[in-house]
Amino acid sequence: MSAYRYLALFWSPENKDEQDAARRLVEKLHRGSPYEWGQAHAWDGCVICHAGEREGRIGAYRCRDGQGVVLGRLFKRDFTPAPRVFDALESKRCVETEGEHLAQTYWGQYVAFLNNRRTGERYIARDPTGAIPCLYIFWEGVTIFFSDMEDAARLGCHSFSVNWSFIRSNIMFPFFQKAYTGLNKVGEVLPAESRRLAPAPQERRFLWNPAEISGANILEDPDEAAASLRETVNGAIGALAGCFRRVVHNIGGLDSAIALAAMATAPKPPAIACITNFTSSLRGDERRYSRQVAERYGAALTEYLLDAEKVDLSRIFSCNLEANPPGVFDGTALIGDESALAEDWAADALFSGAGGDNVFFQAPRYLGALDYARRHGVFGRRALGIALQSARYGRESFPRVLAEMARERFAPKPGFDYAHDTLLRSRDLPWVNPEWLAETDAASDLHPLIAQCGEPMKGKIHHILGCALFPYRCYDLWDRTHAAERVHAFFLQPIIETCLRIPTWVLACGGVDRGLARLAFQHDLPWGVVRRFSKSTPECFYEDIVARNLPFLRSLLLDGVMTGKKLLLRGKLEESLAGDNFLRQAPASHLLAYAATEAWLQRWGERG
């Protein structure tokens, strides 16, 4: 069985041509797809199809009296499953608030199609985490919403061309949600967005705002914040884990250990098998810590060496095509060890601790001290303590941090500008044409809730950028046939909201990254894991991949689309790809990400 997906068609019911076009599209969908599509919902002028529904785990939640359907997975705020059929009152609330009731009362991964029978208005709403994609195209008067670009491409409606504004922005900010997609003619309903579809389309509005959440019900006491964080993480991950019978979980560091603890102690825990990847370098070897955690919770552990010889880099030309190029290169998934274990284990889901760094706040520099100064000033014993902790965290001198706190208190630079400049300085882009970068406008390229963030605190802006509205991948890039669902354990709305309410200096309490998370889960994890402050990296694995594939990379990049457009500087690339020079220029993972983007560009160019 495949991963869950949907495709919905909307047209004017009184228009016969549009009705005929919709009928032909449904026929194409069933005739040309490898999936078994069923009808999730329909009303006059609309049909919603889905595939991969699993009872008790993911599928359709229906409103009463034909008022709509919510596709995906829903929980109540008390971490219990939502009913599969809403009663009359809940249905009315969902429709009359245009989906806002869902975002405020429930959480999960969903896209909602709502029908106000009294006014004739129809809406689409997407959950704040954006866990299920929501793309759309227009064809002969029909609006087609879908989760997987491959499904839409099979319909043969358009030849798609590349949106170069997205490519430029994605190279600069690969980890942030953009306002548009990488293909012209393909739009996106953004995370937390609600949009009226009929009788007349309207401007988007947003049902959820991370900046507003970060300023409400703030948790400044570390003990209170730690208790709230632990309760929320255990509740949310435990509820999600309870949807599955058998899980493969990728462990290694602090975050994945916390996720394992939450799953293993859930009210309805699944059977758990763990996997840990390691490299030939000590920089990428976390086996010591993985073994401690797996033993603590009685989970079987399989260890895999990340071997560059097993990587067939040419597969970037045969992977599943999406509406956006990959922001990063995931070589561990390309090897396929994790998916193979999931298949052998008959796992329902592949869990990982991805997102823990983001929500628990592993940010650069001494931003917590700046936030404290902005809120409370620079005088007093506590301010000095925060400055000392932040100096340790940011590896800066104590006087420098005090001076920056004073500047933040009395003459602050605009928060978003500061975050933008800091992030840009942190990117190694030696092969990118600076003239292209100069044309990037973060205010219009990024999700409006990011670009128009009213949060004045610089650390909290970094936090929002990293953990809210994060564009993570839903489907397996290398093989859509894998039945196991990919789950990013920490990108869950209750966890994100709780962490947003905690100030950055509290999240980094003790002067260490993710200090509050360590405090909250210190009794749930082996002490060696809690007190480990080093960070593993697979970079040497990526370096080996580049070294073994230099002829392929030279051929791909030196005369590729991006050098032809002068987005990448051919001369600098040629110099870097000579022998081992690439190791001295920028991370090998960046080079591989450019290679994946180049393959994406060439493949869509061929289709177009």
C-alpha positions in Angstrom: 0.0 0.0 0.0 1.3 3.5 -0.9 1.6 6.6 1.2 -1.6 8.6 1.7 -2.4 11.1 -1.2 -5.3 13.0 -2.5 -6.5 14.9 -5.6 -9.5 17.2 -5.6 -11.3 18.9 -8.5 -13.4 22.1 -8.3 -15.4 23.6 -11.1 -18.5 25.7 -11.7 -21.4 23.2 -11.5 -23.5 25.3 -14.0 -20.7 25.2 -16.6 -21.0 22.1 -18.8 -17.6 22.4 -20.4 -15.9 22.5 -17.0 -18.0 19.6 -15.9 -16.9 17.5 -18.9 -13.3 18.5 -18.2 -13.6 17.4 -14.6 -15.0 14.0 -15.8 -12.1 13.5 -18.2 -9.6 14.2 -15.4 -11.2 11.7 -13.1 -11.0 9.1 -15.9 -7.4 9.9 -16.5 -6.6 9.7 -12.8 -8.0 6.2 -12.5 -6.6 5.0 -15.8 -3.0 6.2 -15.6 -2.2 5.9 -11.9 -0.5 3.0 -10.1 -2.6 3.7 -7.0 -6.1 2.6 -6.1 -8.1 5.8 -5.8 -11.4 6.0 -4.0 -13.8 8.9 -3.5 -13.4 10.7 -0.2 -16.2 13.2 -0.8 -18.2 14.9 -3.5 -20.8 17.7 -3.9 -22.1 19.6 -6.8 -19.0 21.1 -8.6 -16.5 19.1 -6.6 -15.0 15.6 -6.3 -12.3 14.6 -3.9 -10.3 11.4 -4.4 -7.8 9.8 -2.2 -5.6 6.7 -2.0 -3.6 5.0 0.8 -6.3 5.5 3.5 -5.7 3.3 6.6 -8.3 2.7 9.1 -7.5 4.3 12.5 -4.4 6.0 11.2 -5.0 8.3 8.2 -7.9 9.1 5.9 -11.0 11.2 5.7 -12.9 12.9 8.6 -16.3 14.0 7.5 -18.5 16.9 8.4 -22.2 16.4 8.8 -24.7 17.1 6.0 -22.2 17.4 3.2 -20.4 20.3 4.8 -17.0 19.0 3.9 -14.2 16.6 4.6 -10.8 16.8 6.3 -8.1 14.6 4.8 -5.2 13.4 6.9 -5.0 12.7 10.6 -6.5 14.7 13.5 -6.2 14.7 17.3 -7.9 16.7 20.0 -5.9 19.0 22.2 -6.0 16.4 24.9 -4.1 14.1 22.6 -7.0 11.7 22.0 -8.1 10.9 18.4 -10.7 13.1 16.8 -13.9 11.5 15.7 -14.0 10.3 12.1 -17.4 12.1 11.7 -17.9 15.5 13.2 -21.2 16.2 14.9 -23.5 19.0 13.7 -22.0 21.6 16.0 -18.4 20.8 15.2 -19.1 20.7 11.5 -20.8 24.2 11.7 -17.8 25.6 13.6 -15.3 24.3 11.1 -17.2 25.7 8.2 -18.2 29.1 9.6 -14.6 29.8 10.8 -13.3 28.8 7.4 -11.1 26.2 9.0 -9.8 28.3 11.9 -11.7 26.1 14.4 -9.5 23.1 13.2 -6.3 25.0 13.8 -7.3 26.1 17.3 -9.1 23.1 18.6 -7.4 20.2 16.9 -3.9 19.3 15.7 -2.4 16.9 13.2 -1.6 16.6 9.5 -4.5 17.7 7.3 -6.0 19.5 4.4 -9.7 20.5 4.8 -12.2 21.1 2.0 -15.3 22.9 3.5 -18.7 23.7 2.1 -21.0 26.3 3.6 -24.4 25.1 2.3 -26.1 28.2 3.6 -24.0 30.8 1.7 -22.6 28.6 -1.1 -19.0 29.5 -0.1 -16.3 26.8 -0.3 -13.0 26.9 1.4 -9.7 25.0 1.6 -7.6 25.1 4.7 -4.2 23.5 5.5 -2.8 22.7 8.9 -0.1 25.0 10.4 2.7 22.4 10.1 2.1 21.8 6.4 2.7 18.1 6.9 0.6 17.1 3.9 1.4 19.0 0.7 -1.3 21.1 -0.9 -0.5 22.2 -4.5 -2.8 23.3 -7.3 -3.0 23.9 -11.0 -5.8 25.2 -13.3 -7.0 23.4 -16.5 -10.0 24.3 -18.7 -11.8 26.0 -15.8 -11.1 23.2 -13.3 -9.0 23.8 -10.2 -7.0 20.7 -9.3 -5.6 20.4 -5.8 -3.2 17.6 -5.0 -0.5 16.3 -2.6 1.9 14.7 -5.0 3.3 16.4 -8.1 3.7 13.1 -9.9 -0.1 12.5 -9.7 -0.8 15.8 -11.3 1.9 15.4 -14.0 0.3 12.1 -15.1 -2.9 14.0 -16.0 -0.9 15.7 -18.8 -2.6 19.0 -18.3 0.5 21.3 -18.7 4.1 21.5 -19.7 5.7 23.1 -16.7 8.6 25.6 -16.7 11.0 26.5 -14.0 10.4 29.4 -11.6 13.9 30.9 -11.3 12.9 33.1 -8.4 12.3 30.0 -6.3 15.7 28.4 -7.4 17.5 31.5 -6.3 15.7 31.8 -3.0 16.1 28.1 -2.3 19.9 28.2 -2.8 20.0 31.0 -0.2 17.4 29.7 2.2 16.8 26.0 1.6 15.3 25.4 5.0 12.5 27.9 4.9 9.0 27.8 3.5 8.7 29.8 0.3 5.6 31.8 -0.9 5.5 29.9 -4.2 6.8 26.7 -5.8 9.7 25.9 -8.1 7.4 25.5 -11.2 5.4 28.1 -13.0 1.7 27.3 -13.2 1.9 25.3 -9.9 0.6 27.1 -6.9 0.6 26.2 -3.2 -1.9 26.6 -0.4 0.6 27.5 2.3 0.8 26.0 5.8 -1.8 27.6 8.1 -3.6 29.2 5.1 -7.3 29.3 4.4 -8.6 30.3 1.0 -12.1 30.8 -0.3 -12.7 28.9 -3.6 -16.2 29.9 -4.5 -18.3 31.7 -5.3 -15.4 34.1 -6.0 -11.8 33.4 -4.9 -10.4 35.7 -2.3 -7.0 36.7 -0.9 -5.4 34.2 1.4 -5.7 34.5 5.2 -3.9 32.7 7.9 -5.5 30.7 10.7 -2.4 30.6 12.9 0.5 33.0 13.6 3.7 31.8 15.3 4.7 35.4 16.3 1.4 35.8 18.2 1.8 32.5 19.9 5.3 33.4 21.0 4.0 36.5 22.8 1.1 34.8 24.7 1.2 32.9 27.9 5.0 33.0 28.1 6.7 30.4 30.2 9.8 32.0 31.8 10.3 29.8 34.9 12.6 27.0 33.8 11.0 24.4 36.0 7.5 25.2 34.8 8.7 25.4 31.2 10.5 22.0 31.5 7.4 20.3 33.0 5.1 21.8 30.2 7.6 20.7 27.5 7.9 17.2 28.8 4.1 16.8 29.1 3.5 18.1 25.6 6.2 16.1 23.9 5.1 12.9 25.6 1.5 13.6 24.8 1.9 14.5 21.2 4.5 11.9 20.2 2.7 9.3 22.3 -0.6 10.0 20.5 1.0 9.9 17.1 2.9 6.7 17.9 -0.3 5.0 19.0 -1.6 5.1 15.4 1.0 2.6 14.3 1.6 -1.1 15.1 5.3 -1.3 14.2 7.8 1.5 13.9 11.4 1.9 12.7 13.0 4.8 14.5 16.3 6.4 13.5 18.3 7.3 16.6 21.6 8.9 17.3 21.5 12.1 19.3 19.5 13.8 22.0 16.4 14.6 20.0 15.9 11.1 18.6 16.5 9.7 22.1 13.7 11.9 23.5 11.4 10.8 20.7 12.1 7.1 21.5 11.4 7.7 25.2 8.0 9.3 24.3 7.1 6.5 22.0 8.2 3.7 24.3 6.2 5.1 27.3 3.1 6.0 25.3 -0.3 4.8 26.5 -0.5 2.6 23.4 3.2 2.0 22.3 4.0 0.4 19.0 6.7 -2.3 18.6 9.9 -0.3 18.0 13.0 -1.3 16.1 15.8 1.2 16.0 18.4 2.0 13.4 21.6 4.1 13.7 23.8 5.2 10.8 27.5 5.9 11.4 30.4 7.0 9.2 34.0 5.9 9.0 34.9 9.1 10.9 34.3 9.7 14.6 32.6 12.9 13.5 29.7 10.8 12.3 29.6 7.9 14.9 26.9 8.0 17.5 26.7 4.3 18.1 27.8 4.6 21.8 24.8 6.8 22.6 22.4 4.9 20.4 23.1 1.7 22.2 22.5 3.3 25.6 19.1 4.6 24.6 18.0 1.4 22.8 19.0 -0.7 25.7 17.2 1.6 28.1 13.9 1.0 26.3 14.4 -2.6 25.2 14.4 -1.8 21.5 16.3 -3.8 18.9 19.1 -1.8 17.3 20.6 -2.2 13.8 23.7 -0.3 12.9 24.5 0.7 9.4 27.8 2.0 8.0 27.2 4.9 5.6 29.3 3.6 2.7 29.8 5.9 -0.3 30.3 2.9 -2.5 26.7 2.0 -2.1 25.5 5.4 -3.4 24.5 5.5 -7.1 24.5 9.3 -7.7 23.0 8.9 -11.1 19.7 8.1 -9.3 19.1 11.8 -8.9 17.9 11.6 -12.5 15.3 8.9 -11.7 14.0 9.9 -8.3 10.4 11.1 -8.0 9.9 14.6 -9.4 8.4 17.1 -7.1 7.3 20.7 -7.6 10.4 22.0 -5.8 14.0 20.9 -6.1 15.5 19.3 -2.9 16.9 22.0 -0.6 19.4 19.5 0.8 20.8 16.2 -0.4 19.8 13.2 1.7 22.4 10.5 1.0 21.3 8.3 3.8 17.9 7.8 2.3 19.5 7.2 -1.1 21.3 4.1 0.3 18.0 2.7 1.4 19.1 0.8 4.5 16.3 2.5 6.6 13.6 1.6 4.1 14.9 -1.9 3.7 14.7 -2.4 7.5 11.2 -1.0 7.5 10.1 -3.5 4.8 11.8 -6.4 6.6 10.2 -5.3 9.9 6.8 -4.8 8.3 6.9 -1.3 9.8 4.0 1.1 9.4 6.1 4.2 10.0 9.7 5.5 9.8 10.2 7.9 12.8 13.1 10.3 13.2 14.2 13.0 15.6 14.3 15.5 12.7 13.2 18.9 13.9 14.4 18.6 17.5 17.3 21.0 16.9 14.7 23.5 15.5 12.0 23.3 18.2 14.4 22.9 21.2 16.5 25.9 19.9 20.0 25.2 18.7 20.6 28.6 17.4 23.8 30.5 16.7 25.5 33.0 18.9 24.1 34.7 21.9 20.6 35.5 20.8 19.0 34.5 24.1 20.8 37.4 25.8 19.6 39.8 23.2 16.0 38.7 23.8 16.3 39.0 27.5 17.7 42.5 27.2 14.9 43.5 24.9 12.2 42.2 27.4 13.8 42.9 30.8 16.7 45.2 30.3 20.4 44.9 31.1 20.6 45.6 34.8 20.4 43.2 37.7 21.8 39.9 38.8 19.7 37.8 36.5 20.7 39.9 33.4 24.4 39.2 34.3 23.7 35.5 34.7 22.0 35.4 31.3 24.9 37.2 29.7 27.4 34.8 31.2 25.4 31.7 30.1 25.0 33.2 26.6 28.6 34.0 26.3 29.4 30.4 27.1 26.7 29.2 24.6 27.8 31.6 21.8 31.5 31.2 22.5 31.9 35.0 22.8 33.5 37.1 25.5 31.4 38.3 28.4 32.1 42.0 27.7 31.1 41.6 24.1 27.8 40.0 25.1 27.1 42.7 27.6 27.8 45.4 25.0 25.5 43.7 22.5 22.7 43.4 25.1 23.0 47.2 25.8 22.8 47.9 22.1 19.8 45.7 21.8 18.1 47.4 24.7 18.7 51.0 23.6 19.4 51.0 19.8 18.1 47.7 18.3 18.4 46.8 14.7 15.1 45.6 13.1 14.6 41.9 14.1 13.9 40.4 10.7 16.8 42.3 9.0 19.2 41.0 11.7 18.0 37.4 11.3 18.2 37.6 7.6 21.8 39.0 7.6 22.9 36.5 10.2 21.6 33.6 8.3 23.1 34.8 5.0 26.5 35.1 6.6 26.2 31.6 7.9 25.8 30.1 4.4 28.9 29.1 2.4 28.1 30.1 -1.1 31.5 30.3 -2.9 30.1 28.9 -6.2 27.0 31.2 -6.4 27.0 34.3 -8.5 26.5 37.2 -6.0 24.6 39.2 -8.6 21.9 36.5 -8.5 21.8 36.6 -4.7 21.4 40.4 -4.8 18.1 40.0 -6.6 16.6 37.8 -3.8 13.9 39.5 -1.8 13.3 37.5 1.4 10.2 39.7 2.2 8.4 38.4 -0.9 10.1 35.1 -1.4 9.3 33.5 2.0 6.0 32.5 3.6 4.2 35.8 4.5 4.0 34.7 8.2 7.8 34.6 8.2 8.6 37.6 6.1 6.0 39.8 7.8 6.9 38.5 11.3 6.1 41.2 13.9 8.2 39.5 16.5 10.8 42.1 17.7 13.1 39.6 19.5 15.9 38.4 17.3 16.4 35.0 18.9 12.7 34.3 18.7 12.7 35.2 15.1 15.4 32.6 14.5 13.4 30.2 16.5 10.2 30.8 14.4 12.2 30.6 11.2 13.6 27.2 12.2 10.6 25.4 13.8 7.4 27.0 12.4 6.3 26.6 8.8 9.3 24.3 8.0 9.1 22.8 4.5 9.9 19.1 5.2 9.3 16.3 2.7 6.2 14.2 3.0 6.9 11.5 0.4 9.9 9.3 -0.1 12.0 10.9 -2.8 13.6 7.7 -4.0 10.7 5.2 -4.0 7.0 6.0 -3.7 6.2 2.3 -3.3 7.4 2.2 0.3 4.3 1.8 2.5 5.9 3.0 5.7 4.9 6.6 6.5 7.7 9.1 7.2 7.2 10.8 10.5 9.1 13.9 11.8 8.5 13.5 15.5 9.0 17.1 16.6 7.2 19.1 13.8 3.9 18.7 15.6 1.7 21.7 16.3 1.4 21.2 20.2 5.2 20.8 20.5 5.9 23.8 18.3 3.4 26.0 20.1 4.8 25.1 23.6 8.4 25.8 22.5 7.3 29.1 20.9 5.9 30.2 24.2 9.3 29.6 26.0 11.8 32.5 25.7 15.0 31.6 23.9 17.2 32.3 27.0 15.1 29.7 28.9 15.3 27.2 26.0 19.1 27.5 26.3 19.2 27.5 30.1 22.5 26.5 31.6 24.4 28.0 28.7 24.1 25.0 26.5 22.1 24.3 23.4 18.7 22.7 24.0 19.3 23.2 27.7 15.7 23.1 28.7 15.1 19.9 26.8 18.0 18.3 28.7 16.4 19.5 31.9 13.0 18.2 31.0 14.1 14.7 30.0 17.1 14.2 32.3 15.3 11.3 34.1 14.1 9.6 30.9 17.5 9.2 29.2 20.9 7.8 30.0 23.0 10.4 31.7 25.7 10.2 29.0 23.1 11.2 26.4 21.8 14.1 28.4 25.3 15.5 29.1 26.7 15.0 25.6 27.2 18.4 23.9 29.1 17.4 20.7 27.1 17.2 17.5 27.5 14.4 15.0 27.7 15.1 11.3 27.6 12.9 8.2 29.8 15.4 6.3 32.7 12.9 5.8 30.2 10.6 4.1 29.2 13.3 1.7 32.9 14.1 1.1 33.4 10.4 0.1 30.5 10.6 -2.2 31.9 13.7 -4.0 35.4 12.2 -4.2 34.0 9.0 -5.8 31.8 10.9 -8.2 34.0 13.8 -9.3 33.8 13.0 -13.1 30.0 12.7 -12.9 29.8 16.0 -10.9 32.1 17.9 -13.3 30.0 16.7 -16.3 26.7 17.6 -14.6 27.6 21.0 -13.1 30.2 22.6 -15.4 28.0 22.6 -18.4 24.7 22.5 -16.6 21.6 24.7 -16.6 22.7 26.7 -13.6 26.1 27.6 -15.1 24.4 28.4 -18.4 22.1 30.8 -16.5 25.2 32.2 -14.6 23.6 31.3 -11.3 26.7 29.2 -10.5 30.2 30.5 -11.4 31.7 28.0 -13.8 35.3 29.1 -13.2 35.1 28.7 -9.4 33.3 25.4 -9.8 35.9 24.1 -12.2 38.7 25.1 -9.8 36.9 23.4 -6.9 36.2 20.2 -8.7 39.8 19.7 -9.6 41.2 17.0 -7.3 40.5 17.5 -3.6 40.0 21.2 -3.8 36.2 20.9 -3.1 37.1 20.1 0.5 38.6 23.5 1.0 35.7 25.6 -0.5 32.4 24.7 1.2 30.7 21.6 2.6 30.4 18.7 0.3 26.7 18.4 1.1 26.2 21.9 -0.5 27.8 20.6 -3.7 25.6 17.6 -3.7 22.5 19.7 -3.1 23.4 21.7 -6.2 23.8 18.5 -8.2 20.3 17.4 -7.1 18.9 20.8 -8.1 20.7 20.6 -11.5 19.2 17.2 -12.1 15.7 18.5 -11.2 16.1 21.4 -13.6 17.2 19.2 -16.5 14.4 16.8 -16.0 11.7 19.4 -15.8 13.3 21.1 -18.8 13.0 17.9 -20.8 9.3 17.5 -19.7 8.6 21.1 -20.5 
